[in-house]
């Protein structure tokens, strides 16, 4: 399992905060979970030529934070913003504003490695792996149809969570009036190949 896969499967729902309609992962929680799995991971807060921990174009400011895991660094650039998520004019930026931006950028850099990434995709839970109750294989997307849609359609129609292949065979057997089960190892699989239509 890759680093991304390992981190992306972690559920951080119990450690999020909402502000102005947006969901954030607690940086302390994210950092703790990352270090549990990868103790050698480290972060880098980049400084400008003057040694300041933020950058500016004279109008607004931004921070640059990197997180390195197993030699791979992901960098996040984040504007220094107010509570409305609007960029703060450079002349009004305080050290507290910069600190908050750094912590948020740190969390998002960890998300680039997979930890809590789904939160920033607007999802409620990590991607759920679904398995066919007939053949035991993971249910894969078919064209634009997602695994969950395929599983729900087969559950509604056959009372079982099936992959596209097994659902197609079940449908064909229904059509032919065949009621026996055990399709996973059927010698007639080729005959029943097709596409299950899901809505």
Secondary structure per residue as TSV (DSSP state, phi and psi in degrees):
chain	resnum	aa	ss	phi	psi
A	1	X	-	360.0	132.9
A	2	X	-	-74.7	167.1
A	3	X	H	-58.6	-45.1
A	4	X	H	-60.9	-46.0
A	5	X	H	-63.4	-39.5
A	6	X	H	-63.2	-44.3
A	7	X	H	-79.3	-33.0
A	8	X	H	-69.8	-21.4
A	9	X	T	-85.6	-6.3
A	10	X	-	-75.1	129.2
A	11	X	-	-89.3	118.0
A	12	X	-	-111.8	17.5
A	13	X	G	-55.5	-34.2
A	14	X	G	-78.3	1.3
A	15	X	G	-128.8	35.5
A	16	X	E	-112.6	159.8
A	17	X	E	-130.4	148.1
A	18	X	E	-112.2	137.7
A	19	X	E	-150.1	124.0
A	20	X	T	53.7	38.6
A	21	X	T	82.8	-1.5
A	22	X	E	-109.3	148.7
A	23	X	E	-105.7	134.6
A	24	X	E	-124.3	147.9
A	25	X	E	-94.6	136.3
A	26	X	-	-60.5	125.9
A	27	X	H	-63.7	-35.6
A	28	X	H	-66.0	-41.4
A	29	X	H	-65.0	-47.3
A	30	X	H	-60.1	-44.6
A	31	X	H	-64.0	-40.5
A	32	X	H	-62.7	-43.7
A	33	X	H	-68.1	-37.0
A	34	X	H	-63.9	-45.0
A	35	X	H	-70.8	-26.1
A	36	X	H	-62.5	-41.9
A	37	X	H	-87.1	-34.9
A	38	X	-	-132.4	80.9
A	39	X	T	-56.7	-26.3
A	40	X	T	-86.6	-2.0
A	41	X	-	-63.4	146.3
A	42	X	E	-147.1	159.7
A	43	X	E	-112.8	158.0
A	44	X	E	-134.3	123.1
A	45	X	E	-100.3	112.9
A	46	X	-	-77.7	146.3
A	47	X	-	-116.9	155.2
A	48	X	-	-82.7	-174.6
A	49	X	T	-63.7	-20.6
A	50	X	T	-90.9	-3.2
A	51	X	S	88.2	10.1
A	52	X	-	-84.6	147.1
A	53	X	S	-88.1	27.6
A	54	X	S	-152.3	164.6
A	55	X	E	-119.8	153.6
A	56	X	E	-146.5	148.9
A	57	X	-	-103.6	10.5
A	58	X	S	95.0	-18.1
A	59	X	S	-107.4	-50.7
A	60	X	-	-132.9	-179.4
A	61	X	E	-132.2	160.5
A	62	X	E	-149.7	160.8
A	63	X	E	-115.8	159.5
A	64	X	E	-130.3	114.9
A	65	X	E	-129.3	134.3
A	66	X	E	-118.6	148.7
A	67	X	E	-126.7	126.5
A	68	X	E	-111.2	125.6
A	69	X	E	-127.7	121.2
A	70	X	T	52.8	40.2
A	71	X	T	85.6	-7.0
A	72	X	E	-102.5	122.1
A	73	X	E	-105.0	134.1
A	74	X	E	-115.6	132.2
A	75	X	E	-111.7	137.9
A	76	X	E	-119.3	129.0
A	77	X	E	-102.9	129.4
A	78	X	E	-139.2	130.8
A	79	X	E	-64.7	151.3
A	80	X	-	-83.5	112.9
A	81	X	B	-120.2	163.2
A	82	X	-	-90.8	-171.8
A	83	X	T	-68.2	-13.5
A	84	X	T	-95.0	7.6
A	85	X	S	62.9	34.4
A	86	X	-	-108.5	141.0
A	87	X	B	-59.6	136.0
A	88	X	-	-87.9	134.0
A	89	X	-	-56.2	141.0
A	90	X	G	-53.6	-36.0
A	91	X	G	-70.6	-13.5
A	92	X	G	-111.2	-1.7
A	93	X	-	-69.1	134.0
A	94	X	-	-111.0	168.0
A	95	X	H	-63.5	-30.8
A	96	X	H	-67.3	-39.9
A	97	X	H	-60.6	-43.7
A	98	X	H	-65.3	-41.7
A	99	X	H	-61.4	-43.7
A	100	X	H	-63.0	-40.7
A	101	X	H	-64.4	-38.4
A	102	X	H	-63.8	-44.6
A	103	X	H	-65.1	-38.9
A	104	X	H	-68.1	-40.3
A	105	X	H	-66.3	-36.6
A	106	X	H	-59.9	-46.8
A	107	X	H	-62.9	-41.0
A	108	X	H	-71.8	-30.4
A	109	X	H	-67.5	-37.0
A	110	X	H	-67.3	-35.0
A	111	X	H	-63.6	-32.0
A	112	X	H	-64.3	-24.3
A	113	X	T	-84.1	-8.3
A	114	X	T	119.4	-21.8
A	115	X	T	-73.6	108.8
A	116	X	T	74.7	15.7
A	117	X	H	-59.3	-37.1
A	118	X	H	-60.7	-26.9
A	119	X	H	-61.1	-39.7
A	120	X	H	-82.0	-5.8
A	121	X	T	-95.0	-0.2
A	122	X	T	79.1	18.1
A	123	X	-	-92.4	160.0
A	124	X	S	-90.2	-31.5
A	125	X	S	-142.3	161.3
A	126	X	-	-61.8	160.9
A	127	X	-	-57.6	126.7
A	128	X	-	-93.4	131.1
A	129	X	-	-88.1	127.3
A	130	X	-	-112.1	141.0
A	131	X	B	-123.7	143.0
A	132	X	-	-68.5	131.7
A	133	X	T	-77.1	-10.1
A	134	X	T	-95.2	-55.9
A	135	X	T	-99.8	-13.7
A	136	X	-	84.1	-2.0
A	137	X	-	-82.2	156.1
A	138	X	B	-67.4	137.3
A	139	X	-	-78.3	123.5
A	140	X	-	-102.9	156.8
A	141	X	-	-65.3	150.0
A	142	X	B	-126.1	108.2
A	143	X	T	63.9	-123.9
A	144	X	T	-93.9	2.5
A	145	X	B	-89.3	121.4
A	146	X	-	-78.9	155.8
A	147	X	H	-52.6	-41.6
A	148	X	H	-64.2	-37.6
A	149	X	H	-66.2	-42.2
A	150	X	H	-63.5	-45.1
A	151	X	H	-63.4	-44.1
A	152	X	H	-66.0	-38.4
A	153	X	H	-64.7	-43.7
A	154	X	H	-70.3	-34.2
A	155	X	H	-63.9	-41.1
A	156	X	H	-69.3	-38.8
A	157	X	H	-84.3	-39.3
A	158	X	H	-115.9	-9.6
A	159	X	S	80.5	9.4
A	160	X	S	-135.0	148.9
A	161	X	-	-86.6	107.5
A	162	X	-	-121.6	152.9
A	163	X	-	-77.0	170.3
A	164	X	H	-59.0	-43.4
A	165	X	H	-60.0	-51.6
A	166	X	H	-68.3	-36.5
A	167	X	H	-65.2	-37.1
A	168	X	H	-64.6	-42.2
A	169	X	H	-67.0	-40.6
A	170	X	H	-59.7	-43.2
A	171	X	H	-63.4	-42.3
A	172	X	H	-65.9	-40.6
A	173	X	H	-66.9	-35.3
A	174	X	H	-63.6	-43.5
A	175	X	H	-60.7	-37.8
A	176	X	H	-87.3	-3.7
A	177	X	T	77.9	20.5
A	178	X	-	-90.5	123.0
A	179	X	-	-107.4	-5.0
A	180	X	-	-72.8	153.8
A	181	X	-	-96.2	-153.3
A	182	X	-	69.5	48.6
A	183	X	-	-85.8	-15.1
A	184	X	T	-57.2	-36.6
A	185	X	T	-112.1	22.9
A	186	X	-	-63.8	139.4
A	187	X	T	-76.8	-9.1
A	188	X	T	-101.0	15.2
A	189	X	H	-52.4	-42.9
A	190	X	H	-58.9	-36.2
A	191	X	H	-67.1	-28.0
A	192	X	H	-100.0	5.0
A	193	X	-	-63.4	141.1
A	194	X	-	178.0	-162.2
A	195	X	-	-122.1	126.5
A	196	X	-	-79.0	134.3
A	197	X	-	-94.7	121.7
A	198	X	-	-118.5	149.0
A	199	X	-	-127.5	360.0
